[in-house]
Amino acid sequence: MWDLCTLCCKLLGVEELNKPVGTWCSHCKKGEGCGIYPTRPEVCRIFECLWLQGILPEKLTPQRTHCVFALAEDGKVCTVNADPDYGQPWETPEVQLAIDALVNCGITVVVACGNRRKLITNDPAMMGKVVELVEGKKQ
């Protein structure tokens, strides 16, 4: 049995706590949970990764993959927050299958690992926006 997952407490930023991306929250008790659980910020209260939502199978827990999958409210973009302490964990076969499945369902995936970003999409309109941003054109 896995200890309580707390990887989001490292990989995600929490503005209300002045907690930057990629650092452990000072209130996190690794493997146990939140030290300020009753008074934690609303953003922490409502966050549920795709594994917690039951969308990803047990073999894709954040502890196993070193990735936290987070779907945007509009359901069109999924950010895969990867732990840079494990190299490029999004490149494992299991995680790649999950990413491919999301993209094949029309969801754009953004892999975030440290200061690196990778866009994976089948959406030509999204690719056009990326090209405009890279070339410095205004939208």
TORTI-715637 format. One line per 8 residues: their letters; for each residue x, y, z of C-alpha. Coordinates in nm, 4 decimals, m for minus. Each point is the difference from the previous one (the first is absolute). Layout:
<pts>
a = X,Y,Z; ... $
</pts>
This chain:
<pts>
mwdlctlc = 0.0000,0.0000,0.0000; 0.1234,0.3493,m0.0888; 0.0373,0.2752,0.2545; m0.2216,0.2992,m0.0518; 0.1190,0.1748,m0.3145; 0.1391,0.3496,0.0494; 0.1853,0.0560,m0.3300; m0.2302,0.2881,m0.0971 $
ckllgvee = 0.1264,0.1724,0.3170; 0.3413,0.0120,m0.1677; m0.0703,0.0467,m0.3695; m0.2810,0.2591,0.0035; 0.0267,0.3617,0.1064; m0.2376,0.1449,0.2601; m0.0158,0.3784,m0.0201; m0.1947,0.0340,0.3270 $
lnkpvgtw = 0.2901,m0.1656,0.1843; 0.2753,0.1687,m0.2052; 0.1032,m0.3539,m0.0957; 0.1860,m0.0161,m0.3318; m0.0264,m0.2803,m0.2528; 0.2441,m0.2837,0.0592; 0.0593,0.0443,0.3721; m0.1577,m0.1929,0.2848 $
cshckkge = m0.2718,0.1895,0.1818; 0.1175,0.0869,0.3503; m0.3287,m0.1418,0.1341; 0.0323,m0.3346,m0.1773; 0.0709,m0.3101,0.2035; 0.1348,m0.2249,m0.2747; m0.1993,m0.3201,m0.0270; m0.2422,0.1170,0.2692 $
gcgiyptr = m0.1793,0.3071,m0.1316; m0.0476,0.3650,0.0733; 0.1061,0.1448,0.3340; m0.2613,0.2769,m0.0335; m0.2722,m0.2194,m0.1511; m0.2967,0.1672,0.1784; 0.1140,0.3502,m0.1075; 0.1772,m0.0750,m0.3299 $
pevcrife = m0.0636,0.2412,m0.2903; m0.3014,m0.0506,m0.2248; 0.2236,m0.0855,m0.2976; 0.1324,m0.2969,0.1994; m0.3488,m0.1004,0.1141; m0.1377,m0.0279,m0.3522; 0.3027,m0.1471,m0.1784; m0.0320,m0.3606,m0.1120 $
clwlqgil = 0.2443,m0.1529,m0.2442; m0.1297,m0.2453,m0.2607; 0.1105,m0.2923,0.2171; m0.1984,0.1282,0.3004; m0.3007,0.0472,m0.2288; 0.0240,m0.3677,m0.0915; 0.0745,0.0747,m0.3660; 0.3518,m0.1459,0.0097 $
pekltpqr = 0.0597,m0.3581,0.1132; 0.1935,m0.1045,0.3124; 0.3168,m0.0595,m0.2042; 0.0043,0.3743,m0.0801; 0.0020,0.1341,0.3557; 0.2184,0.3080,0.0402; 0.2302,m0.1974,0.2317; 0.0679,m0.2559,m0.2739 $
thcvfala = 0.0211,0.2343,m0.2993; 0.1474,0.3097,0.1673; m0.2641,0.1937,m0.1964; m0.3161,0.1804,0.1073; m0.2646,0.0195,m0.2763; m0.2265,0.3069,0.0352; m0.2887,0.0687,m0.2385; m0.0999,0.3629,m0.0584 $
edgkvctv = m0.3553,0.1018,0.0882; m0.0971,0.0132,m0.3676; 0.1185,m0.3596,m0.0485; 0.2020,0.0962,m0.3071; 0.3492,0.0134,0.1510; 0.1763,m0.2382,0.2365; 0.3212,0.1007,0.1710; 0.2329,m0.2845,0.0899 $
nadpdygq = 0.2097,0.1391,0.2850; 0.3146,m0.2146,0.0074; 0.2526,m0.0177,0.2813; 0.3385,0.1149,m0.1400; 0.1774,m0.1965,0.2734; m0.0842,m0.3100,m0.2082; 0.1338,0.1200,m0.3351; m0.2746,m0.0188,m0.2612 $
pwetpevq = m0.2619,m0.2203,0.1653; m0.2628,0.0853,m0.2646; 0.1989,m0.2089,m0.2485; m0.0712,m0.3341,0.1686; m0.2194,m0.2322,m0.2089; m0.2897,0.0121,0.2499; m0.0093,0.3791,0.0154; 0.0416,0.0286,m0.3780 $
laidalvn = m0.3022,m0.2279,m0.0505; m0.2081,0.2237,0.2270; 0.1180,0.3144,m0.1802; m0.0737,m0.1574,m0.3398; m0.3495,m0.0983,0.1174; m0.0713,0.3571,0.1118; 0.1276,0.1472,m0.3267; m0.2023,m0.2535,m0.2007 $
cgitvvva = m0.3092,0.1233,0.1877; 0.0719,0.3539,m0.1201; 0.1605,0.1213,0.3217; 0.3131,0.2126,m0.0314; 0.2722,m0.1104,0.2420; 0.2602,0.2317,0.1480; 0.2854,m0.1780,0.1750; 0.1593,0.2195,0.2680 $
cgnrrkli = 0.3271,m0.1187,0.1522; 0.1997,0.2603,0.1873; 0.0400,0.2915,m0.2405; m0.0585,m0.2179,m0.3083; m0.3324,m0.0188,m0.1871; m0.1100,m0.2350,m0.2751; m0.3234,0.0388,m0.1974; m0.1665,m0.3111,m0.1397 $
tndpammg = m0.3108,0.0538,m0.2119; m0.1903,m0.1126,m0.3077; m0.1799,0.3361,m0.0183; 0.1180,0.2027,m0.3036; m0.1469,0.3203,0.1471; 0.2072,m0.0473,0.3149; 0.3148,m0.0586,m0.2059; m0.0694,0.3232,m0.1871 $
kvvelveg = m0.0191,0.1909,0.3289; 0.3298,m0.1522,0.1111; 0.1689,0.1050,m0.3248; m0.1356,0.3546,0.0445; 0.1368,0.0165,0.3540; 0.3400,m0.1341,m0.1036; 0.0246,0.2437,m0.2904; m0.1089,0.2871,0.2247 $
kkq = m0.3229,0.0788,m0.1845; m0.2864,0.1510,0.1951; m0.3207,m0.1960,0.0383 $
</pts>
